[in-house]
């Protein structure tokens, strides 16, 4: 960010804690909003000099957009920067890693040698070839998932109510068809009023018994209580996620899915690391800095 903004701005490196951000915001002209601390109405009200908020994300649920709008402060995310995002792939790569890990019982498998066990029969898994991968949200990330699935010899089906384009690797289907026909379902939609709780008990009940669900989007897109019930009842064979509802609000060790994962190896939870890749983050920071310069009419 310092390199890209050059002499135009002083860049303050503020720890990602509520207290540190609250102390720094009152004198900030621009805030680079990451996921760890939500930019709420109280923080926005304290930022008397704030003229712009940018985020290196496609989602915006970590920012109170209504409070910004009332102040007349613009918000820039990466959601509409399709050309730039098309080759930012780490989240899709992590999502497919969750598919592979669930198929091959990877949590149990890697624990075996460390605990002195060597029992391949106990971790016998699924071959992806010939299985069906279902994609909910066939946008940028969903398109990459389709490519990965086809490379592994999978049938790939997907659903999206308003696609900007449609990849040839993915067969069109309804949400009900995706849930019913897939061995693995992976979610790639933005969180909104329309998608909150999109995958609930009725959708999970339509899945093949023992199928796997992967969510690297936002925790609230699934009904996590319904996911837990489906896991406990055996309807859902596995759950891989990089997100939890309320993950930014406090310690996650009490989360019901985390408690379940401590006792069961068919759930793999990663700490919202999908986009956290140093090379991708460098490119994203540079791109975002140039958007800041353009907004203020400054030369890069």
Secondary structure as the mmCIF struct_conf table of DSSP 4:
data_model
#
loop_
_struct_conf.conf_type_id
_struct_conf.id
_struct_conf.beg_label_comp_id
_struct_conf.beg_label_asym_id
_struct_conf.beg_label_seq_id
_struct_conf.end_label_comp_id
_struct_conf.end_label_asym_id
_struct_conf.end_label_seq_id
HELX_RH_AL_P HELX_RH_AL_P1 UNK A 2 UNK A 5
HELX_RH_3T_P HELX_RH_3T_P1 UNK A 6 UNK A 8
HELX_LH_PP_P HELX_LH_PP_P1 UNK A 10 UNK A 12
BEND BEND1 UNK A 16 UNK A 17
HELX_RH_AL_P HELX_RH_AL_P2 UNK A 18 UNK A 25
TURN_TY1_P TURN_TY1_P1 UNK A 26 UNK A 27
BEND BEND2 UNK A 29 UNK A 29
STRN STRN1 UNK A 30 UNK A 32
BEND BEND3 UNK A 35 UNK A 37
STRN STRN2 UNK A 39 UNK A 39
HELX_RH_AL_P HELX_RH_AL_P3 UNK A 41 UNK A 46
TURN_TY1_P TURN_TY1_P2 UNK A 48 UNK A 49
STRN STRN3 UNK A 52 UNK A 54
BEND BEND4 UNK A 56 UNK A 58
TURN_TY1_P TURN_TY1_P3 UNK A 61 UNK A 62
STRN STRN4 UNK A 63 UNK A 63
HELX_RH_AL_P HELX_RH_AL_P4 UNK A 65 UNK A 71
TURN_TY1_P TURN_TY1_P4 UNK A 72 UNK A 72
STRN STRN5 UNK A 74 UNK A 76
BEND BEND5 UNK A 78 UNK A 78
TURN_TY1_P TURN_TY1_P5 UNK A 79 UNK A 80
HELX_RH_AL_P HELX_RH_AL_P5 UNK A 82 UNK A 85
TURN_TY1_P TURN_TY1_P6 UNK A 86 UNK A 87
HELX_RH_AL_P HELX_RH_AL_P6 UNK A 90 UNK A 103
TURN_TY1_P TURN_TY1_P7 UNK A 104 UNK A 105
HELX_RH_AL_P HELX_RH_AL_P7 UNK A 106 UNK A 114
TURN_TY1_P TURN_TY1_P8 UNK A 115 UNK A 116
HELX_RH_3T_P HELX_RH_3T_P2 UNK A 120 UNK A 123
TURN_TY1_P TURN_TY1_P9 UNK A 129 UNK A 130
STRN STRN6 UNK A 132 UNK A 136
BEND BEND6 UNK A 139 UNK A 139
HELX_RH_AL_P HELX_RH_AL_P8 UNK A 140 UNK A 151
TURN_TY1_P TURN_TY1_P10 UNK A 152 UNK A 153
STRN STRN7 UNK A 155 UNK A 159
TURN_TY1_P TURN_TY1_P11 UNK A 161 UNK A 162
BEND BEND7 UNK A 164 UNK A 165
TURN_TY1_P TURN_TY1_P12 UNK A 168 UNK A 169
BEND BEND8 UNK A 170 UNK A 170
STRN STRN8 UNK A 171 UNK A 172
HELX_RH_AL_P HELX_RH_AL_P9 UNK A 175 UNK A 181
BEND BEND9 UNK A 183 UNK A 183
STRN STRN9 UNK A 184 UNK A 187
BEND BEND10 UNK A 192 UNK A 192
TURN_TY1_P TURN_TY1_P13 UNK A 193 UNK A 197
STRN STRN10 UNK A 199 UNK A 199
HELX_RH_AL_P HELX_RH_AL_P10 UNK A 201 UNK A 206
BEND BEND11 UNK A 207 UNK A 207
HELX_LH_PP_P HELX_LH_PP_P2 UNK A 208 UNK A 208
TURN_TY1_P TURN_TY1_P14 UNK A 209 UNK A 210
STRN STRN11 UNK A 211 UNK A 215
BEND BEND12 UNK A 217 UNK A 217
HELX_RH_3T_P HELX_RH_3T_P3 UNK A 219 UNK A 221
STRN STRN12 UNK A 222 UNK A 222
HELX_RH_AL_P HELX_RH_AL_P11 UNK A 224 UNK A 233
TURN_TY1_P TURN_TY1_P15 UNK A 234 UNK A 234
BEND BEND13 UNK A 235 UNK A 235
STRN STRN13 UNK A 236 UNK A 241
BEND BEND14 UNK A 242 UNK A 242
TURN_TY1_P TURN_TY1_P16 UNK A 245 UNK A 248
BEND BEND15 UNK A 249 UNK A 250
BEND BEND16 UNK A 252 UNK A 252
TURN_TY1_P TURN_TY1_P17 UNK A 253 UNK A 254
BEND BEND17 UNK A 255 UNK A 255
HELX_RH_AL_P HELX_RH_AL_P12 UNK A 256 UNK A 263
TURN_TY1_P TURN_TY1_P18 UNK A 265 UNK A 266
STRN STRN14 UNK A 267 UNK A 269
BEND BEND18 UNK A 272 UNK A 272
TURN_TY1_P TURN_TY1_P19 UNK A 274 UNK A 275
HELX_RH_AL_P HELX_RH_AL_P13 UNK A 278 UNK A 295
TURN_TY1_P TURN_TY1_P20 UNK A 296 UNK A 297
#
